[in-house]
């Protein structure tokens, strides 16, 4: 089951701990041979749906605020869009990459930048980008 948890969190410590706690506190038993679907439903229900209301203690909102309140907002969001769409980006000498990296939203994986985990990728998706850029 830990492997499935890590597939959602990418090993991000706060999210991993939160998801394990949600599993422990869940009143729904984990059905045999359906662990992956059970976990996907838990993530959707307890983390992703209405995330701005459920984000306690704040984690996802902190990432969002860091990006949206930055004086470099347009450049950060444009760079994030390229990473989200897996477009090649210049890693060296990119003046906005360190700030985006420090937000925790992206990581360097196999020599390229990638969204840190599936939870972030689901929440900070194209719809979120479009709303944030307007």
C-alpha positions as CSV (number, residue, x, y, z in Angstrom):
1,X,0.0,0.0,0.0
2,X,2.9,2.3,0.7
3,X,3.9,2.1,-3.0
4,X,0.5,3.4,-4.0
5,X,0.7,6.2,-1.5
6,X,4.1,7.2,-2.9
7,X,2.7,7.1,-6.4
8,X,0.3,9.9,-5.4
9,X,2.7,11.9,-3.2
10,X,6.0,11.5,-5.0
11,X,7.5,11.1,-1.5
12,X,6.7,14.7,-0.6
13,X,6.8,14.3,3.3
14,X,3.8,16.4,4.3
15,X,1.5,14.8,1.7
16,X,2.8,11.3,2.5
17,X,2.1,11.8,6.2
18,X,-1.3,13.4,5.5
19,X,-2.4,10.6,3.2
20,X,-1.2,7.9,5.7
21,X,-3.2,9.7,8.4
22,X,-6.3,9.9,6.2
23,X,-6.0,6.1,5.5
24,X,-5.7,5.4,9.3
25,X,-8.6,7.6,10.1
26,X,-10.9,6.3,7.3
27,X,-14.0,4.5,8.4
28,X,-14.1,2.7,5.0
29,X,-12.3,-0.6,5.1
30,X,-9.8,-1.3,2.4
31,X,-11.3,-3.9,0.1
32,X,-9.0,-6.8,-0.9
33,X,-7.6,-6.5,-4.4
34,X,-9.0,-3.0,-4.7
35,X,-6.4,-1.0,-2.7
36,X,-5.4,1.2,-5.6
37,X,-9.0,2.3,-6.4
38,X,-9.8,2.8,-2.7
39,X,-6.8,5.0,-2.3
40,X,-7.6,7.0,-5.5
41,X,-11.1,7.6,-4.1
42,X,-9.7,8.7,-0.8
43,X,-7.3,11.1,-2.5
44,X,-10.1,12.5,-4.6
45,X,-12.5,12.9,-1.8
46,X,-10.3,14.1,1.0
47,X,-7.5,16.0,-0.8
48,X,-8.4,17.0,-4.3
49,X,-12.2,17.8,-4.2
50,X,-12.8,21.3,-2.7
51,X,-9.1,21.3,-1.9
52,X,-9.1,25.0,-0.9
53,X,-11.7,24.1,1.9
54,X,-10.0,20.9,2.9
55,X,-6.4,22.1,3.0
56,X,-5.8,21.8,6.7
57,X,-3.1,22.5,7.8
58,X,-2.5,24.6,4.8
59,X,-0.1,23.2,2.3
60,X,-1.6,23.4,-1.2
61,X,-2.8,27.0,-0.5
62,X,0.8,27.9,0.5
63,X,2.1,26.7,-2.8
64,X,-0.6,28.6,-4.7
65,X,0.0,31.8,-2.7
66,X,3.7,31.6,-3.3
67,X,3.1,31.5,-7.0
68,X,0.2,33.9,-7.3
69,X,1.6,36.5,-5.0
70,X,5.1,36.6,-6.6
71,X,6.1,39.7,-8.6
72,X,7.2,37.1,-11.2
73,X,3.7,35.5,-11.4
74,X,3.3,35.5,-15.2
75,X,6.8,34.1,-15.8
76,X,6.4,31.4,-13.1
77,X,3.0,30.3,-14.4
78,X,4.3,30.3,-18.0
79,X,7.3,28.2,-16.9
80,X,5.1,25.9,-14.9
81,X,2.8,25.4,-17.9
82,X,5.8,24.3,-20.0
83,X,6.8,21.8,-17.3
84,X,3.2,20.6,-16.9
85,X,2.9,20.0,-20.6
86,X,6.4,18.3,-20.6
87,X,7.8,20.9,-23.0
88,X,11.6,21.2,-23.1
89,X,12.8,24.1,-21.0
90,X,16.2,25.6,-20.5
91,X,17.2,24.5,-17.0
92,X,20.5,26.3,-16.8
93,X,20.4,30.0,-16.3
94,X,16.6,30.2,-16.1
95,X,16.0,33.1,-13.7
96,X,12.6,31.9,-12.6
97,X,13.3,28.2,-12.1
98,X,14.8,28.5,-8.6
99,X,11.7,30.3,-7.4
100,X,9.4,27.7,-9.0
101,X,11.6,24.9,-7.5
102,X,11.4,26.5,-4.0
103,X,7.6,26.4,-4.2
104,X,7.9,22.6,-4.1
105,X,5.6,22.3,-7.1
106,X,8.3,20.9,-9.4
107,X,11.4,18.7,-9.0
108,X,14.3,17.8,-11.2
109,X,13.9,14.2,-12.3
110,X,16.1,12.4,-14.9
111,X,17.7,15.6,-15.9
112,X,14.5,17.5,-16.6
113,X,11.9,19.4,-14.6
114,X,8.7,17.6,-13.7
115,X,5.6,18.3,-11.5
116,X,6.5,16.9,-8.1
117,X,3.6,14.5,-7.7
118,X,0.2,13.4,-9.0
119,X,-1.7,15.4,-6.4
120,X,0.0,18.6,-7.4
121,X,-0.5,17.8,-11.1
122,X,-4.2,17.1,-10.5
123,X,-4.8,20.3,-8.5
124,X,-2.5,22.7,-10.3
125,X,-3.7,21.6,-13.7
126,X,-4.6,23.4,-17.0
127,X,-7.8,24.8,-15.6
128,X,-6.0,26.2,-12.5
129,X,-3.4,27.7,-14.8
130,X,-5.9,29.4,-17.0
131,X,-7.7,30.9,-14.0
132,X,-4.4,32.0,-12.5
133,X,-3.1,33.6,-15.6
134,X,-6.2,35.7,-16.2
